[in-house]
Amino acid sequence: MAKKGDMLYAWTNDADIKKKAELGGAVTALWKYALESKAVDAVFAIRKGKDLYDAQPVLITDPKELAQTAGSLHCGTLLMPKLVKKYLDGAKTMKIGVTVKGCDVMGFIELAKRKQINLDNVLMIGVNCGGSVSPVSARRMIADKFGVDPDKVHKEEIDKGQFIIEYEGGHKGISVDELEEAGYGRRSNCRRCKYKIPRLADIACGNWGVIGEKAGKATFVEVCSDRGANLVNGAVTKGILVTEPANPKGLEIRGKVEGAMFKLGDKWRRKDFTALGANLWETINKETSRCIKCYSCIENCPVCFTAAEDLKKGSLMVKPGELPPNPMFHLRRFAHISDTCINCGQCEELCPMEIPMALFSHAIRAEGDASFEPKLGKATYSN
Ligand SMILES: Cc1cc2nc3c(=O)[nH]c(=O)nc-3n(C[C@H](O)[C@H](O)[C@H](O)COP(=O)(O)OP(=O)(O)OC[C@H]3O[C@@H](n4cnc5c(N)ncnc54)[C@H](O)[C@@H]3O)c2cc1C
């Protein structure tokens, strides 16, 4: 029987899931069991929309429909917790299973602290995340660097440090380092992220550490809670999931890859934070002078959630009709979220004026952690 702390290789026997799954299909198989056993009322996951740059959130209640959510979409930009708060009543009235990346887990926790989400009703299966690519820049990157029409691409993946595409007529991989040095690749907040294995979820799944004959065919599963262990045990008993202990060598490799990702995160922090210049406030004032006061940064932030409507009515900081807003508006917002910014990048990703909001916010958060809580800085999420 699996228990909290176990490290497993897992794969499904369900033919429909197997066909679409990224690896062993453990995530989707576990959701199928969760729905069938009524451990959850619904599963909130991602499916491919119009094309592979269109990661669509979908709420599934019929286990037969789950296979459509299998597979990884690396060009999505979604953050799940804010959607659960906005459209699913913060999971106050139903039990929801959610597939989460590290930033999603942190967002759930921050919203739960603010009583916007009932975490007791949220079961989380985490997927390790080396980072995602913005759909717009993915298209640009594929056209410019791969020389391929983005509409001809039917599969993308990030494997062994390469961004790989399959398209009509072939497949091509380019090192992520090379792409990022050229200004493409993962979203900038993802490059700086150091929360790669979402251990605060109930289960954390990934491909790192799956070696030997199981490579590419099984999912690496870390059981992170008793609820997670119950889910795995139930799915195994039902025959929808097969598990075996992870190969110890694979486990060691997984640890090394995670360590290398931390170092890479540090490298990008140094690079991005240094590029902000000696006077951060001057840089912020200059960049935010493009602000058109659309409030998207607030509406999409998982940490501040009620302010936008109030701010639109006007306040000391935000006078109606004034553009750009007084710089105090942004400085005050950064102060408000500075100790809880989860570096999800939504503020920046969705800013129509391309102001590097997430970079400012993350720089302030990281410096605050280092200055005021040097010992605690890594204790929360290592984000
Ligand atoms: C953006 C991203 C980056 C990843 N990077 C790594 C990595 O560097 N190292 C590693 O070990 N593993 C990584 N993974 C996890 C890996 O790709 C598999 O998702 C995981 O191993 C589970 O495999 P599976 O066959 O069991 O999943 P499946 O049964 O195929 O299920 C995949 C689940 O992920 C959900 N999903 C797909 N795209 C997204 C998305 N953009 N955001 C949230 N949920 C999504 C699906 O809805 C589904 O629930 C990444 C996943 C994503 C989405």
The ligand as an SDF file (V2000), in Angstrom:
LIG
                    3D

 53 58  0  0  0  0  0  0  0  0999 V2000
    3.8640   23.3830  -18.4760 C   0  0  0  0  0  0  0  0  0  0  0  0
    4.3580   22.0370  -17.9930 C   0  0  0  0  0  0  0  0  0  0  0  0
    5.7280   21.8500  -17.7910 C   0  0  0  0  0  0  0  0  0  0  0  0
    6.2060   20.6080  -17.3250 C   0  0  0  0  0  0  0  0  0  0  0  0
    7.5460   20.4570  -17.0880 N   0  0  0  0  0  0  0  0  0  0  0  0
    8.0110   19.2910  -16.5450 C   0  0  0  0  0  0  0  0  0  0  0  0
    9.3830   19.1340  -16.2160 C   0  0  0  0  0  0  0  0  0  0  0  0
   10.2170   20.0190  -16.4780 O   0  0  0  0  0  0  0  0  0  0  0  0
    9.7820   17.9760  -15.6010 N   0  0  0  0  0  0  0  0  0  0  0  0
    8.8830   16.9770  -15.3050 C   0  0  0  0  0  0  0  0  0  0  0  0
    9.3010   15.9720  -14.6820 O   0  0  0  0  0  0  0  0  0  0  0  0
    7.5920   17.0900  -15.6320 N   0  0  0  0  0  0  0  0  0  0  0  0
    7.1250   18.2220  -16.2340 C   0  0  0  0  0  0  0  0  0  0  0  0
    5.7880   18.3470  -16.5470 N   0  0  0  0  0  0  0  0  0  0  0  0
    4.8630   17.2530  -16.1960 C   0  0  0  0  0  0  0  0  0  0  0  0
    4.7380   16.1990  -17.3020 C   0  0  0  0  0  0  0  0  0  0  0  0
    4.7030   16.7920  -18.5830 O   0  0  0  0  0  0  0  0  0  0  0  0
    3.4440   15.3970  -17.1190 C   0  0  0  0  0  0  0  0  0  0  0  0
    2.3400   16.2700  -17.0470 O   0  0  0  0  0  0  0  0  0  0  0  0
    3.4380   14.5740  -15.8700 C   0  0  0  0  0  0  0  0  0  0  0  0
    4.5320   13.7090  -15.8750 O   0  0  0  0  0  0  0  0  0  0  0  0
    2.1790   13.6990  -15.7780 C   0  0  0  0  0  0  0  0  0  0  0  0
    2.1970   12.7620  -16.8290 O   0  0  0  0  0  0  0  0  0  0  0  0
    0.9320   11.8430  -17.0510 P   0  0  0  0  0  0  0  0  0  0  0  0
    1.1020   11.0460  -18.2930 O   0  0  0  0  0  0  0  0  0  0  0  0
    0.6660   11.1200  -15.7850 O   0  0  0  0  0  0  0  0  0  0  0  0
   -0.1760   12.9780  -17.2520 O   0  0  0  0  0  0  0  0  0  0  0  0
   -1.5190   12.9480  -18.0990 P   0  0  0  0  0  0  0  0  0  0  0  0
   -2.3520   11.7750  -17.6580 O   0  0  0  0  0  0  0  0  0  0  0  0
   -1.2220   13.0870  -19.5410 O   0  0  0  0  0  0  0  0  0  0  0  0
   -2.2350   14.2620  -17.5430 O   0  0  0  0  0  0  0  0  0  0  0  0
   -1.6580   15.5400  -17.6900 C   0  0  0  0  0  0  0  0  0  0  0  0
   -2.4430   16.5020  -16.8300 C   0  0  0  0  0  0  0  0  0  0  0  0
   -1.8210   17.8010  -16.9400 O   0  0  0  0  0  0  0  0  0  0  0  0
   -2.8390   18.7720  -17.2220 C   0  0  0  0  0  0  0  0  0  0  0  0
   -2.2050   19.8730  -17.9510 N   0  0  0  0  0  0  0  0  0  0  0  0
   -1.7770   19.8970  -19.2320 C   0  0  0  0  0  0  0  0  0  0  0  0
   -1.2320   21.0840  -19.5140 N   0  0  0  0  0  0  0  0  0  0  0  0
   -1.3310   21.8320  -18.3930 C   0  0  0  0  0  0  0  0  0  0  0  0
   -0.9590   23.1600  -18.0560 C   0  0  0  0  0  0  0  0  0  0  0  0
   -0.3540   23.9570  -18.9370 N   0  0  0  0  0  0  0  0  0  0  0  0
   -1.2210   23.6090  -16.7990 N   0  0  0  0  0  0  0  0  0  0  0  0
   -1.8340   22.8080  -15.8850 C   0  0  0  0  0  0  0  0  0  0  0  0
   -2.1980   21.5280  -16.1540 N   0  0  0  0  0  0  0  0  0  0  0  0
   -1.9450   21.0680  -17.3930 C   0  0  0  0  0  0  0  0  0  0  0  0
   -3.8650   18.0050  -18.0190 C   0  0  0  0  0  0  0  0  0  0  0  0
   -5.1260   18.6290  -18.0180 O   0  0  0  0  0  0  0  0  0  0  0  0
   -3.8770   16.6640  -17.2660 C   0  0  0  0  0  0  0  0  0  0  0  0
   -4.7100   16.7480  -16.1380 O   0  0  0  0  0  0  0  0  0  0  0  0
    5.2980   19.5610  -17.0680 C   0  0  0  0  0  0  0  0  0  0  0  0
    3.9260   19.7450  -17.3060 C   0  0  0  0  0  0  0  0  0  0  0  0
    3.4580   20.9710  -17.7670 C   0  0  0  0  0  0  0  0  0  0  0  0
    1.9800   21.1580  -18.0060 C   0  0  0  0  0  0  0  0  0  0  0  0
  1  2  1  0
  2  3  1  0
  2 52  2  0
  3  4  2  0
  4  5  1  0
  4 50  1  0
  5  6  2  0
  6  7  1  0
  6 13  1  0
  7  8  2  0
  7  9  1  0
  9 10  1  0
 10 11  2  0
 10 12  1  0
 12 13  2  0
 13 14  1  0
 14 15  1  0
 14 50  1  0
 15 16  1  0
 16 17  1  0
 16 18  1  0
 18 19  1  0
 18 20  1  0
 20 21  1  0
 20 22  1  0
 22 23  1  0
 23 24  1  0
 24 25  2  0
 24 26  1  0
 24 27  1  0
 27 28  1  0
 28 29  2  0
 28 30  1  0
 28 31  1  0
 31 32  1  0
 32 33  1  0
 33 34  1  0
 33 48  1  0
 34 35  1  0
 35 36  1  0
 35 46  1  0
 36 37  1  0
 36 45  1  0
 37 38  2  0
 38 39  1  0
 39 40  1  0
 39 45  2  0
 40 41  1  0
 40 42  2  0
 42 43  1  0
 43 44  2  0
 44 45  1  0
 46 47  1  0
 46 48  1  0
 48 49  1  0
 50 51  2  0
 51 52  1  0
 52 53  1  0
M  END
$$$$
